[in-house]
Amino acid sequence: MCSSDLDVRDGLKPVQRRILFGMQELGVGPGSAFKKAARMVGDVMGKFHPHGDASIYDALVRMAQDFNMRYPLVAGQGNFGSIDGDPPAAMRYTEARLAPIAGEMLADIDRNTVDFQPNFDDSMEEPLVLPSRLPNLLLNGASGIAVGMATNIPPHNLNELADAVRLLIDQPDADLDALMEIVKGPDFPTGAMIFARAEIRNAYATGRGRVTMQARMELEESRAGRYQIVVTELPYQVNKANLLERIADLVRDKRIEGISDLRDESDRHGIRMIIELSRGATYASVRNQLYKHTALRSNFAVNMLALVDNQPRTLSLKEALVAFIEHRRIVIRRRSEFDLEKARDRAHILEGLLKALDFL
């Protein structure tokens, strides 16, 4: 997906914005029944996004994957792929509707809160940006490559972002250290641990940097009395099936020693990778070899690039939050003006009715 059209205000690319708006227009809200994904893809393609159905379906699928999105905007029913890299089922088999949190992205869109533009054939209008009650750019993050530039924004925790927004509203001069007391670091959907606070601070200060992620693992004793390492959380965007294959290859090539067996016991309740230790092998030694040679320790390259007033800019944490607050101020002002105009129109009618009563 192209990163050059990722808007700082709602944190969405045009195809994502069109899918959410198209689903609302189709009446597939959080409280409605699930509808076939093919119906939504066709609707969005016919009305707003004149590109291939595959690109629209890929974007819809990604917004429904809880291992890709920290807060999925689409609720899916059926096979929407897995952390093992399994592809989703064809769009004629899957069903979807808007997730409750997507309702917050679209709230008040019918009250003149945002500008609309004509669609590709001038037959209807689509929003330039969503009202977005949530700082979605930081909430769900984004990644993509455009001509000569790329963006890679990590996802964050909703409660932390809400507290940071409140702090900046009350104290506009708050510095990065004050913000980092609240926003400790990214919050990836697959869990895992992050450390190197200095690296995180640098990424938040400049908009560029890296975050080191490490799988969560612990030592357990099996029923047979053997020791095994159990991995329950993986670094973000690590393919579990490929990871297991990589470990097996390294053990076979004797680049990692001390592992006697390897299996995947993951189920719908979560990830559970079992790495059984050989007799005489130590937990610390095997763990360090795994971190060194595999994706159980990975880096996330932060590049917080987004469109600000239609110009691509690399943003610090504070700049991204300030841009969201400014967007919300405009939305709330426009909503209030719309409500006031409606109230004036109603008052005009009521005054006319009062005058009519006087003449009766």
C-alpha positions in Angstrom: 0.0 0.0 0.0 1.2 3.5 -0.8 2.4 5.4 2.3 2.4 8.9 0.7 -1.4 9.2 1.2 -1.6 8.2 4.9 -3.4 11.1 6.6 -2.2 12.2 10.0 -5.7 13.1 11.1 -7.4 9.7 10.9 -4.4 7.5 10.3 -6.0 5.9 7.3 -5.1 5.3 3.6 -7.7 6.1 1.0 -8.7 2.4 0.5 -9.2 1.9 4.2 -11.2 5.1 4.6 -13.4 4.1 1.6 -14.0 0.6 3.0 -15.1 1.9 6.4 -17.3 4.6 4.8 -18.7 2.1 2.2 -19.5 -0.4 4.9 -21.4 2.2 6.9 -23.3 3.3 3.8 -24.2 -0.3 3.2 -25.6 -0.6 6.7 -23.0 -3.1 7.9 -22.5 -1.5 11.3 -21.4 -3.0 14.6 -24.9 -4.0 15.5 -26.0 -5.4 12.2 -25.7 -8.9 10.8 -22.6 -10.1 9.1 -22.6 -9.7 5.3 -20.5 -11.4 2.6 -17.1 -9.6 2.2 -17.6 -9.9 -1.6 -20.6 -7.6 -1.3 -18.6 -4.9 0.5 -15.7 -5.2 -1.9 -18.0 -4.8 -4.9 -19.8 -1.9 -3.4 -16.5 0.0 -2.5 -15.1 -0.8 -5.9 -18.2 0.3 -7.8 -18.7 3.5 -5.8 -15.4 4.8 -4.4 -12.3 2.8 -5.3 -11.9 2.0 -9.0 -9.0 -0.4 -8.6 -8.7 -4.2 -8.4 -11.0 -6.2 -6.1 -7.9 -8.0 -4.7 -6.3 -4.8 -3.3 -9.6 -3.8 -1.6 -10.1 -7.3 -0.1 -6.5 -7.4 1.1 -7.0 -4.1 2.9 -10.3 -5.3 4.4 -8.7 -8.5 5.6 -5.8 -6.7 7.2 -8.3 -4.5 9.2 -9.9 -7.6 10.6 -6.6 -9.5 11.6 -6.0 -9.2 15.4 -2.4 -10.2 14.9 -1.8 -7.3 12.5 -4.1 -4.6 14.0 -3.9 -3.7 17.7 -7.6 -2.7 17.5 -9.2 -4.3 14.4 -11.6 -1.9 12.7 -13.5 -4.8 11.0 -15.1 -7.8 12.7 -14.6 -10.9 10.5 -16.4 -14.2 10.4 -14.6 -17.1 8.6 -11.0 -17.6 7.7 -9.1 -14.3 7.6 -5.6 -15.8 7.6 -3.3 -16.6 10.5 0.0 -15.7 12.1 1.5 -18.7 10.3 1.0 -16.9 7.0 -2.0 -18.9 5.9 -4.0 -16.9 3.3 -7.6 -15.8 4.0 -10.4 -17.6 2.3 -11.8 -16.1 -0.9 -14.1 -13.1 -0.4 -17.2 -15.2 -1.4 -16.7 -17.3 1.7 -15.9 -14.7 4.4 -18.3 -12.3 6.1 -17.7 -9.0 7.9 -19.1 -6.0 9.6 -17.7 -2.9 11.2 -16.1 -3.4 14.6 -17.5 -1.2 17.5 -14.3 0.8 17.6 -14.8 1.7 13.9 -18.0 3.5 14.9 -15.8 5.9 16.8 -13.9 6.6 13.6 -17.1 7.4 11.7 -19.0 9.2 14.5 -20.8 12.5 13.5 -19.8 12.1 9.8 -23.4 13.1 8.9 -23.1 16.4 10.8 -20.9 18.4 8.4 -17.8 17.6 10.5 -15.5 16.9 7.5 -15.2 17.9 3.9 -16.5 15.6 1.1 -15.3 15.3 -2.5 -16.9 13.8 -5.6 -16.1 10.1 -6.3 -14.3 9.0 -9.4 -17.3 9.4 -11.7 -18.9 12.4 -9.9 -22.0 10.3 -9.1 -21.7 10.6 -5.3 -19.5 12.0 -2.6 -16.9 10.5 -0.3 -15.2 12.0 2.8 -11.7 13.5 2.4 -11.0 12.4 6.0 -13.0 10.7 8.8 -14.0 12.6 12.0 -12.1 10.0 14.0 -12.6 10.3 17.7 -9.4 8.1 18.1 -5.8 8.9 17.2 -5.7 6.0 14.8 -2.3 6.9 13.3 -0.7 5.9 16.6 -3.4 3.6 17.8 -3.1 1.0 15.0 0.1 2.2 13.3 0.7 1.9 9.6 3.2 0.6 7.1 3.8 1.1 3.4 6.1 2.1 0.7 5.6 5.0 -1.8 7.8 6.5 -4.4 11.1 7.4 -2.7 9.7 7.2 0.9 8.3 4.7 3.3 6.3 4.7 6.6 6.4 2.3 9.5 4.5 3.4 12.5 4.1 1.1 15.5 0.7 0.6 17.2 0.0 1.9 20.7 -2.2 1.4 23.7 -5.6 3.2 23.6 -5.6 4.1 27.3 -2.1 5.5 27.2 -2.9 7.6 24.1 -6.1 8.9 25.6 -4.2 10.0 28.7 -1.4 11.6 26.6 -4.1 13.6 24.6 -5.6 14.8 27.8 -2.2 15.9 29.1 -1.6 17.9 25.9 -5.0 19.6 26.0 -4.4 20.6 29.7 -0.7 21.4 29.2 0.2 22.2 25.6 3.8 22.9 26.6 4.3 19.3 28.0 7.6 17.9 26.7 8.5 14.4 25.5 9.6 13.2 28.9 6.2 14.1 30.3 4.5 12.2 27.4 6.7 9.2 27.9 5.7 8.9 31.5 2.3 8.0 30.0 3.1 6.4 26.7 5.9 4.0 27.7 6.4 2.6 24.2 4.6 0.8 21.4 2.0 -1.9 22.2 2.1 -4.6 19.6 -0.9 -6.9 19.1 1.2 -10.1 19.3 2.6 -9.1 22.7 6.3 -9.8 23.3 8.7 -7.6 25.3 10.3 -4.3 24.2 13.3 -2.7 25.9 16.1 -0.1 25.2 14.2 2.9 26.5 16.8 5.3 25.0 16.0 3.9 21.5 12.3 4.3 22.0 12.8 7.9 23.2 15.0 8.7 20.2 12.2 7.3 17.9 9.6 9.4 19.6 11.7 12.5 19.6 12.8 12.4 15.9 10.1 10.2 14.3 12.9 7.8 13.2 14.5 5.0 15.2 14.1 1.4 16.1 12.4 -0.7 18.7 13.9 -4.0 19.8 11.3 -6.7 20.4 11.9 -10.0 22.2 9.6 -13.1 22.4 8.2 -14.0 25.8 9.4 -17.4 26.9 9.7 -19.4 30.1 11.2 -22.7 31.3 8.8 -25.5 32.1 9.2 -29.1 33.2 7.3 -31.7 31.1 5.5 -34.7 32.5 8.3 -36.9 31.3 10.7 -34.9 33.6 12.4 -33.1 30.7 12.8 -29.3 30.5 11.3 -27.3 27.7 11.2 -23.7 26.7 7.6 -22.5 26.1 7.2 -19.4 23.8 3.8 -17.6 24.4 4.3 -14.3 22.6 6.2 -13.4 19.4 7.6 -10.2 18.1 5.3 -8.2 15.8 5.0 -9.4 12.2 7.0 -12.6 12.8 5.5 -15.6 10.8 5.3 -18.5 13.3 5.5 -21.3 10.8 8.6 -19.8 9.1 10.1 -19.3 12.6 9.7 -23.0 13.5 11.1 -24.0 10.2 14.1 -21.7 10.7 14.8 -23.1 14.2 14.6 -26.7 12.8 17.1 -25.9 10.0 19.5 -24.3 12.5 19.4 -27.3 14.8 19.9 -29.7 11.8 22.9 -27.6 10.7 24.2 -27.7 14.3 24.3 -23.9 14.5 22.0 -24.1 17.5 22.8 -26.9 20.0 20.8 -28.2 23.0 17.4 -28.7 21.4 16.0 -32.2 21.1 12.4 -31.6 19.9 10.3 -28.8 18.5 6.5 -28.6 18.2 3.7 -26.1 17.9 0.8 -26.5 20.4 -0.9 -23.2 19.5 -4.7 -23.1 19.5 -7.5 -20.6 19.5 -6.5 -19.6 23.0 -3.1 -18.3 22.0 0.5 -19.1 20.9 2.3 -22.0 22.5 5.6 -23.1 20.9 7.5 -25.9 22.6 11.3 -26.1 22.4 12.4 -29.3 24.2 16.0 -29.1 25.7 18.5 -31.9 25.3 19.9 -33.5 28.5 22.7 -31.4 29.8 21.6 -28.2 27.9 21.0 -25.1 29.9 18.1 -22.7 29.4 20.2 -19.6 29.3 22.5 -21.0 26.6 19.7 -22.2 24.3 17.7 -19.0 24.8 20.7 -16.8 23.9 21.4 -18.9 20.7 17.7 -18.5 19.7 17.8 -14.7 20.2 21.0 -14.5 18.2 20.1 -16.6 15.2 16.3 -16.3 14.9 13.4 -13.8 14.7 12.6 -14.4 18.4 14.5 -11.1 18.8 13.7 -8.6 16.1 13.9 -4.9 15.4 11.0 -2.7 14.4 12.3 0.2 12.3 10.2 3.3 13.2 9.6 5.9 10.5 6.6 8.1 11.4 5.9 9.6 8.0 2.4 10.9 7.3 0.5 13.6 5.3 0.2 16.9 7.1 -1.8 19.5 5.0 -1.1 17.2 2.0 2.6 17.3 2.5 4.6 14.3 3.7 6.3 14.9 7.0 8.2 12.9 9.6 6.5 13.4 12.9 7.6 13.2 16.5 5.2 11.6 19.1 4.1 15.0 20.3 3.6 16.4 16.7 1.4 13.4 15.8 -0.8 13.9 18.9 -1.0 17.7 18.4 -2.2 17.2 14.8 -4.9 14.8 16.0 -6.1 17.3 18.7 -6.2 20.1 16.1 -8.3 17.8 13.8 -10.7 17.1 16.7 -11.1 20.8 17.5 -12.1 21.5 13.9 -14.5 18.6 13.9 -16.2 19.6 17.2 -16.5 23.3 16.1 -18.1 22.2 12.8 -20.4 19.8 14.6 -21.5 22.6 17.0 -22.1 25.0 14.1 -24.2 22.3 12.3 -26.3 21.7 15.5 -26.7 25.4 16.0 -27.9 25.9 12.4 -30.4 23.0 12.8 -31.6 24.5 16.1 -32.1 27.9 14.4 -34.1 26.3 11.6 -36.3 24.6 14.1 -36.7 27.8 16.1 -37.8 29.6 12.9 -40.5 27.0 12.3 -41.7 27.1 15.9 -41.8 31.0 15.8 -44.0 30.7 12.7 -46.3 28.2 14.4 -46.6 30.6 17.4 -47.6 33.4 15.1 -50.1 31.1 13.4 -51.6 30.2 16.8 -52.0 34.0 17.5 -54.1 34.3 14.3 -56.4 31.3 15.1 
